[in-house]
């Protein structure tokens, strides 16, 4: 599969690790994932369009990003990866995010929370054991799912793919600007990579979070209009509060 390149993970002066490619230690795992064809008719637009599904838990975020980028760049298959919590807390920035403008770096350092730069755009998120990561990779061509590779259309399609019946029974789960929301509060953030007719979308859901970790983020200068300059505490919502009685992985639609 051509995945034998060594990664170029280059910490810069701010301690951010930038993911370049997949390390050899993950080759076997990626080969095993790619050869496990799980098909769900509810997710396929035709019998010839297959979505491979990988579920995991406590996968380190750096390993997850390595796997996702390798699958996106080096295969032509379609994947849904669901990671129920990361191994240890981390702050993840988009490819152009500026740490000094987005993160209280000294406090993050004191708390031992590292900064990682992903290969896609989007905003800055705090991930920990109570986050749910869902990544959709369409490598066979968006047209196989009846899509054009436009960011908004991809987000709308992914919103439908990840819709949770338990949430819909109690709330309005919506796409507002670039976020997944319930009412006026954010429960999930999105980031994308698009290359020709291929795309990848990361979604990170806030099943739960710790206030002191969320406080490591500064209010970004560029904000969605619906945020109305609110602080994080009144802008985001714990997903577990919106779907009482479900556990974290059940908050993502059963495949």
C-alpha positions in Angstrom: 0.0 0.0 0.0 3.0 2.3 0.0 2.7 3.2 3.6 6.3 2.5 4.7 7.5 6.1 4.9 8.9 7.3 8.2 7.0 10.2 9.7 8.4 13.7 9.7 7.0 14.8 13.0 8.7 18.1 13.6 8.2 19.8 17.0 8.5 23.6 16.5 9.5 26.1 19.1 6.0 26.1 20.6 6.0 22.3 21.2 3.5 21.5 18.5 3.9 18.2 16.7 2.9 18.4 13.0 1.8 15.1 11.5 3.4 14.4 8.1 3.0 10.7 7.4 2.5 7.3 9.0 5.2 5.6 11.0 6.3 2.0 10.1 4.9 0.8 13.5 1.4 1.5 12.2 1.8 -0.3 8.8 0.4 -3.6 10.1 -2.6 -1.9 11.8 -3.5 0.1 8.7 -3.2 -3.0 6.5 -5.5 -4.9 8.9 -8.1 -2.0 8.9 -8.0 -1.7 5.1 -8.7 -5.4 4.6 -11.7 -5.5 6.9 -14.6 -4.6 4.6 -17.7 -3.9 6.7 -20.7 -2.8 4.7 -23.9 -1.2 6.0 -26.7 -0.8 3.5 -28.0 2.2 5.4 -24.7 4.0 4.7 -24.3 3.0 1.0 -25.9 4.8 -1.9 -25.6 1.6 -4.0 -24.5 -2.0 -3.6 -21.1 -1.0 -5.1 -20.3 1.7 -2.6 -18.8 0.3 0.6 -17.9 2.1 3.8 -15.3 0.3 5.9 -15.9 0.9 9.7 -13.3 1.0 12.4 -14.3 1.4 16.0 -11.7 1.9 18.7 -11.3 3.4 22.1 -8.5 5.4 23.8 -6.4 5.5 20.7 -3.8 8.3 21.1 -4.7 11.3 19.0 -1.3 11.4 17.3 -1.7 7.8 16.2 -5.3 8.5 15.0 -4.1 11.4 12.9 -1.3 9.3 11.4 -3.8 6.6 10.4 -6.3 9.0 9.0 -3.8 10.9 6.9 -2.4 7.6 5.6 -5.8 6.3 4.6 -6.8 9.6 3.0 -3.6 10.0 1.0 -2.7 6.4 0.1 -5.9 4.5 -0.4 -9.1 4.8 -2.5 -11.4 3.2 0.0 -14.1 4.7 2.2 -13.9 4.7 6.0 -15.7 5.7 9.1 -13.4 5.8 12.1 -14.9 6.2 15.6 -12.6 6.6 18.5 -14.3 6.6 21.9 -11.9 8.9 23.9 -8.2 9.5 23.4 -5.5 8.0 25.6 -4.4 11.2 27.2 -5.6 14.9 27.0 -4.3 17.0 24.1 -5.1 20.3 22.4 -5.4 19.9 18.7 -5.0 22.9 16.4 -5.9 23.3 12.7 -3.1 23.5 10.2 -3.0 27.3 10.3 -3.9 27.8 14.0 -1.6 30.2 16.0 -1.0 28.8 19.5 -0.4 32.2 21.1 -3.7 33.4 19.9 -5.7 30.3 20.7 -4.2 28.6 23.7 -3.1 29.6 27.2 0.3 27.9 26.5 1.8 28.4 30.0 -1.2 26.8 31.7 -1.3 24.0 29.2 2.4 23.3 29.9 1.8 23.3 33.6 -1.0 20.9 33.3 1.0 18.6 31.0 -1.4 19.0 28.1 0.5 18.8 24.8 -0.3 20.7 21.6 -0.7 18.8 18.3 -1.2 20.3 14.9 -3.4 18.3 12.6 -3.2 18.2 8.7 -6.6 19.7 8.2 -8.1 23.2 8.8 -10.7 24.1 11.3 -10.5 25.4 14.9 -8.8 24.4 18.1 -10.2 21.6 20.3 -9.4 20.0 23.7 -9.6 16.2 23.5 -9.5 13.7 26.3 -11.0 10.4 27.4 -14.5 11.9 27.3 -14.3 13.1 23.6 -15.8 11.1 20.7 -14.0 11.4 17.4 -15.7 10.4 14.2 -13.8 10.7 11.0 -15.3 10.0 7.5 -12.9 9.4 4.6 -14.3 9.1 1.1 -11.5 7.9 -1.1 -13.5 6.2 -3.9 -15.0 9.5 -5.1 -17.7 11.6 -3.6 -20.0 11.0 -6.5 -20.4 7.4 -5.3 -22.4 8.9 -2.4 -24.2 11.4 -4.6 -22.0 14.3 -3.5 -20.0 17.1 -4.9 -16.8 18.0 -3.0 -18.0 21.2 -1.5 -17.4 21.8 2.2 -21.0 22.6 3.1 -22.5 19.7 1.2 -20.0 17.3 2.9 -20.9 18.7 6.3 -24.6 18.3 5.6 -24.1 14.7 4.5 -22.0 13.9 7.5 -24.5 15.4 9.8 -27.1 12.9 8.4 -24.7 10.0 8.7 -23.9 10.7 12.3 -27.4 11.7 13.4 -28.4 10.1 16.7 -31.9 8.9 17.2 -31.6 9.3 21.0 -30.7 13.0 20.5 -33.4 13.6 17.9 -36.1 12.3 20.3 -35.2 15.1 22.8 -33.5 17.9 20.9 -32.7 19.5 17.6 -29.4 18.3 16.4 -28.4 20.8 13.7 -25.5 22.0 11.5 -24.9 25.7 12.2 -22.2 27.3 10.2 -19.4 24.7 10.6 -20.5 23.2 13.9 -22.9 20.5 15.1 -25.2 22.1 17.6 -28.1 21.4 19.9 -30.1 24.6 20.1 -27.7 27.4 20.2 -24.9 25.4 21.8 -22.0 23.5 20.2 -21.6 19.8 20.7 -19.3 19.0 17.9 -16.7 20.7 15.7 -15.6 19.8 12.2 -12.5 20.0 10.0 -12.0 18.9 6.5 -9.4 18.0 3.8 -10.5 17.9 0.2 -8.4 16.6 -2.7 -10.1 16.4 -6.1 -13.0 14.0 -5.7 -11.8 12.7 -2.3 -12.5 14.2 1.1 -12.0 13.6 4.8 -14.0 15.2 7.6 -13.0 15.0 11.3 -15.7 15.5 13.9 -15.0 15.8 17.6 -18.0 15.5 19.9 -18.0 16.7 23.5 -19.5 13.8 25.3 -18.2 15.4 28.5 -15.3 17.7 29.4 -13.4 19.1 32.3 -13.8 22.8 32.9 -10.2 23.4 33.7 -9.1 21.8 30.4 -11.6 23.7 28.4 -10.3 26.9 30.0 -7.0 26.3 28.3 -8.5 27.7 25.1 -8.7 31.4 24.4 -11.7 32.9 22.7 -10.7 33.0 19.1 -10.7 36.3 17.2 -12.7 34.7 14.4 -15.9 33.2 15.7 -19.1 31.8 14.2 -21.9 34.4 14.2 -24.2 32.2 16.3 -21.7 32.2 19.1 -22.4 35.9 19.8 -19.0 36.3 21.6 -20.0 33.9 24.4 -17.4 32.3 26.6 -16.7 28.6 26.2 -18.8 27.6 29.2 -22.0 29.1 27.7 -21.2 28.3 24.1 -20.5 24.5 24.3 -22.7 21.8 25.7 -21.9 18.3 27.0 -23.5 15.7 24.7 -24.3 13.4 27.6 -26.7 16.1 28.9 -28.5 16.1 25.6 -28.9 12.3 25.5 -29.4 11.1 29.1 -29.4 7.3 29.5 -27.0 6.7 26.6 -23.4 5.9 27.0 -20.8 7.8 25.0 -20.5 5.4 22.0 -24.2 5.0 21.8 -24.5 8.7 21.1 -23.2 7.9 17.6 -25.7 6.2 15.4 -25.5 2.4 15.5 -23.9 1.1 12.3 
